[in-house]
Amino acid sequence: MSRRRLLAGVSRRGRRFLFYMRACRTGASTPGSGRWLRRLTTDPVRPGPDRLLGSHGGGNKGPTFKRGDVVDHRANGFNPTDILRDFDYGKTRRLPGGRVVREWELVAEDKEIEVAPGVKFPAWTYNGRVPGPTIRAREGELLRVRFVNGSAHPHTMHFHGFHSPEMDGVPESGDGMIKPGKSTTYEFEAEPFGLHLYHCHVGPLAEHIARGLYGAYIVDPKQGRAEADEMVMVMNGFNTNFDFEGNQVYAVNTVAFHHVNEPIKVRRGQLVRIYLVNALEFDPINSFHTHATFFDYYPTGTKLEPRDFTDIVMLGQAERGICELRFRHDGEFMFHAHKTEFAELGWMGFFKVS
């Protein structure tokens, strides 16, 4: 089934949320409500289905809006707005020599989540959320991650960074695949500084990642970075057909169009730092575009000087980078994938600047 046939089926079942149509927000938000684009047309008198694939932004008449449902965040057990600024520093203690040790426990579990209103997905999760916790440490610290497999399937945790072969989280090394009900501990140093990720490395790898077993891993440089309003955006998608031929839903931090419903609040003139990770499977490339502003871009975050000053970056699978920007004007400013189909299927939102 194609992406749009699936979504048309959702509509036929009475769902008011239509993913394949462009979405945008207008007016003041009200609790529990969203604004979803019902159609895209330059002619409001003739909004037929043949007009759905209009130009970016809806033509000179703009989009037409329709209130729609939102997902049940409480049932999901997480809210993308909370995930944005939720950094997990673990529990710390000092060794006799004074070195800092950070420790975490992550549990894999099978869990159904709602990735868009009325669309459920049988996810595999770390600590019950997709993406998993954003693990954060400082360069040079010793990290210990206890992994417990509460899933019905074998899993691992593979961290991007420096570590010994035994700590690589692949089936052929160390404790290998962790069977259901079993556990292991990964121990390694926090290096290099920058933005990394972790994910399951059991085959078929694409399925284990696409089901939700991934998360961001940040190593701060010893000297730190400038103070900023920091947030994590993990770009992801969901192949609800399980045909391994692309995704039907796209998002930042899992829920389609979430930041259309709940714009990200930032302050005018304040430095905003976005830790941007592309965890998308089945599509070879993704992108991030900001409206009405440019950002300094630090690929992988392993250098303290930016490589680019731009308003768009293209990321392959598992690529990541740090974006730093300041908004000059108050108002609401769109951000989205500049692969238009991804935006139409959920990967878009707004910053609300004041």
Phi and psi in degrees as a GROMACS rama.xvg file:
@    title "Ramachandran Plot"
@    xaxis  label "Phi"
@    yaxis  label "Psi"
@TYPE xy
-73.4814  165.812  SER-2
-57.9333  -46.3005  ARG-3
-76.4173  -30.9822  ARG-4
-65.9905  -39.386  ARG-5
-58.7389  -47.5752  LEU-6
-70.8573  -31.8133  LEU-7
-64.1553  -35.3505  ALA-8
-64.0794  -38.5536  GLY-9
-57.5091  -43.8932  VAL-10
-62.6565  -42.8637  SER-11
-63.2204  -28.0298  ARG-12
-80.9  6.46386  ARG-13
96.8625  4.30893  GLY-14
-71.312  133.763  ARG-15
-84.4209  -14.2761  ARG-16
-87.1049  119.857  PHE-17
-114.755  102.863  LEU-18
-66.6771  -39.3959  PHE-19
-73.6587  -5.40316  TYR-20
-96.7232  147.462  MET-21
-60.1368  145.895  ARG-22
-125.403  149.837  ALA-23
-159.369  167.313  CYS-24
-116.231  145.382  ARG-25
-145.363  147.854  THR-26
73.3765  -179.656  GLY-27
-73.2058  144.056  ALA-28
-78.1337  151.612  SER-29
-127.653  146.486  THR-30
-56.3675  131.27  PRO-31
78.7937  7.20631  GLY-32
-123.342  155.928  SER-33
-137.869  166.444  GLY-34
-116.937  116.328  ARG-35
-122.882  137.006  TRP-36
-71.0866  118.845  LEU-37
-81.2783  -32.8422  ARG-38
-156.783  162.904  ARG-39
-126.24  117.595  LEU-40
-158.387  149.206  THR-41
-95.1244  -0.547871  THR-42
-130.608  99.3071  ASP-43
-65.5794  -13.65  PRO-44
-83.1895  -24.5564  VAL-45
-127.616  76.806  ARG-46
-93.3564  29.1888  PRO-47
-61.2787  168.618  GLY-48
-61.3682  -22.749  PRO-49
-70.7144  -8.17196  ASP-50
-102.525  6.81615  ARG-51
-64.947  -33.9317  LEU-52
-96.4937  51.7115  LEU-53
-73.2684  -177.234  GLY-54
-70.0384  161.193  SER-55
-56.7477  128.748  HIS-56
93.5492  -7.90405  GLY-57
92.5572  12.6918  GLY-58
77.0746  -175.465  GLY-59
-73.8126  -11.5103  ASN-60
-91.4944  -11.5574  LYS-61
77.3974  175.726  GLY-62
-79.5186  165.473  PRO-63
-110.217  136.215  THR-64
-108.112  154.582  PHE-65
-145.371  129.349  LYS-66
-64.2346  144.864  ARG-67
-144.011  -176.926  GLY-68
-83.5745  166.561  ASP-69
-124.698  165.916  VAL-70
-75.243  164.157  VAL-71
-90.0915  93.0793  ASP-72
-63.9238  -34.9013  HIS-73
-64.2648  -42.2145  ARG-74
-66.0337  -37.0255  ALA-75
-63.8436  -33.6978  ASN-76
88.2601  6.44217  GLY-77
-158.767  157.491  PHE-78
-129.513  127.119  ASN-79
-55.2149  -31.3969  PRO-80
-63.0456  -38.353  THR-81
-71.3793  -39.4715  ASP-82
-59.8345  -34.3595  ILE-83
-47.9035  -48.1617  LEU-84
-115.727  24.4232  ARG-85
-100.002  103.578  ASP-86
-109.456  126.787  PHE-87
-100.501  105.443  ASP-88
-88.7644  1.29937  TYR-89
68.1057  -167.281  GLY-90
-105.338  136.135  LYS-91
-114.519  150.977  THR-92
-153.554  166.858  ARG-93
-113.968  138.011  ARG-94
-75.4608  163.841  LEU-95
-51.5376  -32.8232  PRO-96
-80.4347  -3.33023  GLY-97
100.245  -5.36185  GLY-98
-71.8457  140.38  ARG-99
-82.5175  132.224  VAL-100
-114.959  129.615  VAL-101
-110.755  138.677  ARG-102
-132.419  141.224  GLU-103
-135.162  161.555  TRP-104
-128.501  122.92  GLU-105
-118.257  134.691  LEU-106
-117.933  126.295  VAL-107
-83.4805  134.04  ALA-108
-147.456  148.057  GLU-109
-84.5508  131.747  ASP-110
-155.455  132.466  LYS-111
-80.7482  129.37  GLU-112
-126.125  158.538  ILE-113
-101.058  111.643  GLU-114
-92.2262  -10.7943  VAL-115
-165.197  158.765  ALA-116
-51.7249  117.004  PRO-117
82.965  -2.33621  GLY-118
-109.757  109.532  VAL-119
-96.68  148.672  LYS-120
-136.675  129.881  PHE-121
-78.9616  87.9823  PRO-122
-86.3118  157.565  ALA-123
-111.176  126.36  TRP-124
-126.691  158.38  THR-125
-102.807  121.605  TYR-126
55.7715  33.6024  ASN-127
75.7142  14.1934  GLY-128
-140.87  156.879  ARG-129
-129.892  120.699  VAL-130
-69.651  168.989  PRO-131
-67.5957  178.151  GLY-132
-55.6159  144.203  PRO-133
-83.0875  102.829  THR-134
-79.6995  131.783  ILE-135
-136.191  136.544  ARG-136
-148.138  179.128  ALA-137
-112.369  144.005  ARG-138
-46.5618  129.723  GLU-139
92.5757  -12.0698  GLY-140
-72.6161  156.881  GLU-141
-92.9813  127.583  LEU-142
-113.191  137.827  LEU-143
-131.004  121.084  ARG-144
-118.783  111.635  VAL-145
-85.7844  123.09  ARG-146
-109.943  123.781  PHE-147
-113.808  126.443  VAL-148
-95.0904  97.6559  ASN-149
-95.2836  10.5431  GLY-150
-87.0023  168.891  SER-151
-86.1518  2.11562  ALA-152
-126.877  153.912  HIS-153
-70.6096  141.166  PRO-154
-145.558  171.484  HIS-155
-144.909  -178.443  THR-156
-130.726  122.035  MET-157
-113.065  121.747  HIS-158
-101.888  133.18  PHE-159
-76.7577  129.008  HIS-160
146.104  -167.558  GLY-161
-93.1221  135.249  PHE-162
-169.947  169.112  HIS-163
-76.5821  162.257  SER-164
-56.956  -34.5911  PRO-165
-66.5717  -21.1277  GLU-166
-102.311  13.6464  MET-167
-79.5788  -14.7507  ASP-168
69.6239  30.1566  GLY-169
-112.575  155.654  VAL-170
-59.409  -25.4122  PRO-171
-88.5955  -5.86008  GLU-172
-129.421  157.495  SER-173
56.245  -132.676  GLY-174
-79.2562  -2.65749  ASP-175
62.9039  -147.098  GLY-176
-69.0042  133.104  MET-177
-92.8024  114.979  ILE-178
-73.0297  159.645  LYS-179
-53.3006  133.476  PRO-180
86.1713  -6.38388  GLY-181
-102.999  172.168  LYS-182
-146.86  166.474  SER-183
-154.802  169.936  THR-184
-126.492  127.975  THR-185
-98.5334  129.697  TYR-186
-129.189  130.097  GLU-187
-164.813  166.548  PHE-188
-86.7811  148.974  GLU-189
-80.249  92.2939  ALA-190
-163.305  152.781  GLU-191
-75.1833  166.688  PRO-192
-66.9722  152.042  PHE-193
140.148  -164.73  GLY-194
-108.964  121.721  LEU-195
-127.702  -168.428  HIS-196
-149.554  167.328  LEU-197
-133.037  155.112  TYR-198
-164.852  164.527  HIS-199
-68.8696  146.077  CYS-200
-124.937  30.5119  HIS-201
-93.7955  141.569  VAL-202
-83.7065  153.913  GLY-203
-67.4979  120.605  PRO-204
-58.5988  -41.7764  LEU-205
-58.941  -39.6304  ALA-206
-69.0535  -43.218  GLU-207
-64.0103  -36.1025  HIS-208
-74.8903  -47.2776  ILE-209
-62.1773  -26.966  ALA-210
-72.0057  -16.4766  ARG-211
127.463  4.24653  GLY-212
-87.8961  78.6988  LEU-213
-162.205  162.833  TYR-214
-170.221  168.93  GLY-215
-88.3672  148.728  ALA-216
-136.347  112.856  TYR-217
-110.603  130.694  ILE-218
-116.418  112.59  VAL-219
-76.053  140.891  ASP-220
-64.1519  153.98  PRO-221
-55.8238  -37.8304  LYS-222
-83.3199  -3.13528  GLN-223
75.801  -178.329  GLY-224
-123.973  165.903  ARG-225
-59.3308  146.955  ALA-226
-60.6858  137.379  GLU-227
-158.079  164.119  ALA-228
-81.8225  105.842  ASP-229
-100.589  145.786  GLU-230
-153.086  155.242  MET-231
-112.568  128.231  VAL-232
-121.752  111.766  MET-233
-101.417  110.292  VAL-234
-78.4359  125.903  MET-235
-144.969  178.35  ASN-236
-156.186  169.483  GLY-237
-136.91  120.616  PHE-238
-88.701  81.4165  ASN-239
-69.3345  -14.0211  THR-240
-84.1947  -20.3285  ASN-241
55.5415  39.8309  PHE-242
-104.543  0.32046  ASP-243
59.0864  26.7866  PHE-244
-121.972  28.385  GLU-245
124.69  176.123  GLY-246
-113.839  153.77  ASN-247
-102.306  -16.9132  GLN-248
-133.372  136.108  VAL-249
-126.715  151.882  TYR-250
-164.681  174.588  ALA-251
-112.489  123.836  VAL-252
58.2791  36.1283  ASN-253
93.3204  -43.615  THR-254
-95.492  120.352  VAL-255
-58.5416  134.433  ALA-256
60.6984  17.4538  PHE-257
-57.9183  -43.2931  HIS-258
-86.6265  8.01072  HIS-259
-78.6884  -44.5086  VAL-260
-70.3343  -42.189  ASN-261
-125.967  85.5566  GLU-262
-57.8236  149.884  PRO-263
-80.1569  120.376  ILE-264
-85.4744  125.597  LYS-265
-137.187  165.949  VAL-266
-100.359  137.774  ARG-267
-60.2379  132.578  ARG-268
82.8108  -13.0371  GLY-269
-79.9082  143.527  GLN-270
-69.3542  125.743  LEU-271
-111.544  127.804  VAL-272
-116.923  120.308  ARG-273
-109.805  121.273  ILE-274
-89.3845  106.088  TYR-275
-107.597  121.055  LEU-276
-123.949  134.313  VAL-277
-101.426  102.584  ASN-278
-102.568  16.4899  ALA-279
-71.7333  131.785  LEU-280
-107.254  161.332  GLU-281
73.7988  -14.5121  PHE-282
-118.518  126.217  ASP-283
-72.3051  -14.8986  PRO-284
-148.402  150.604  ILE-285
-138.456  172.214  ASN-286
-152.136  164.361  SER-287
-137.34  125.634  PHE-288
-133.542  132.601  HIS-289
-108  143.307  THR-290
-91.6042  141.652  HIS-291
66.1637  14.8244  ALA-292
-158.46  163.345  THR-293
-118.313  164.683  PHE-294
-138.086  150.912  PHE-295
-77.0819  135.924  ASP-296
-120.43  128.545  TYR-297
-116.789  96.9368  TYR-298
-59.0556  125.903  PRO-299
63.2633  -7.12483  THR-300
68.4112  17.2976  GLY-301
-91.5175  0.388343  THR-302
-124.312  153.024  LYS-303
-93.8196  -1.80823  LEU-304
-111.882  136.28  GLU-305
-70.0063  152.372  PRO-306
-89.253  -36.4037  ARG-307
-133.428  155.437  ASP-308
-123.142  107.151  PHE-309
-151.583  176.472  THR-310
-121.193  10.1941  ASP-311
-155.771  138.901  ILE-312
-130.922  146.802  VAL-313
-108.134  133.197  MET-314
-128.503  129.992  LEU-315
-78.0743  179.864  GLY-316
-63.2209  129.228  GLN-317
74.5604  0.0653236  ALA-318
-72.3687  153.738  GLU-319
-156.482  164.52  ARG-320
-170.322  169.692  GLY-321
-108.599  130.466  ILE-322
-111.474  129.931  CYS-323
-122.444  128.297  GLU-324
-149.104  162.2  LEU-325
-134.912  134.418  ARG-326
-88.5758  134.788  PHE-327
-92.1032  -17.0949  ARG-328
-131.848  150.608  HIS-329
-73.5274  157.388  ASP-330
131.281  -170.49  GLY-331
-110.101  129.144  GLU-332
-127.198  127.441  PHE-333
-73.7216  148.333  MET-334
-137.012  149.129  PHE-335
-173.143  170.679  HIS-336
-72.2367  138.602  ALA-337
-91.8021  12.9755  HIS-338
-88.5435  102.584  LYS-339
-55.4908  -38.1271  THR-340
-61.9621  -37.5109  GLU-341
-62.0671  -41.88  PHE-342
-62.7994  -41.0807  ALA-343
-66.1603  -25.5874  GLU-344
-100.49  14.9524  LEU-345
129.14  -17.929  GLY-346
-90.162  77.6444  TRP-347
-160.742  160.439  MET-348
-169.972  -169.614  GLY-349
-135.461  145.544  PHE-350
-94.0965  136.795  PHE-351
-109.591  108.751  LYS-352
-102.191  133.691  VAL-353
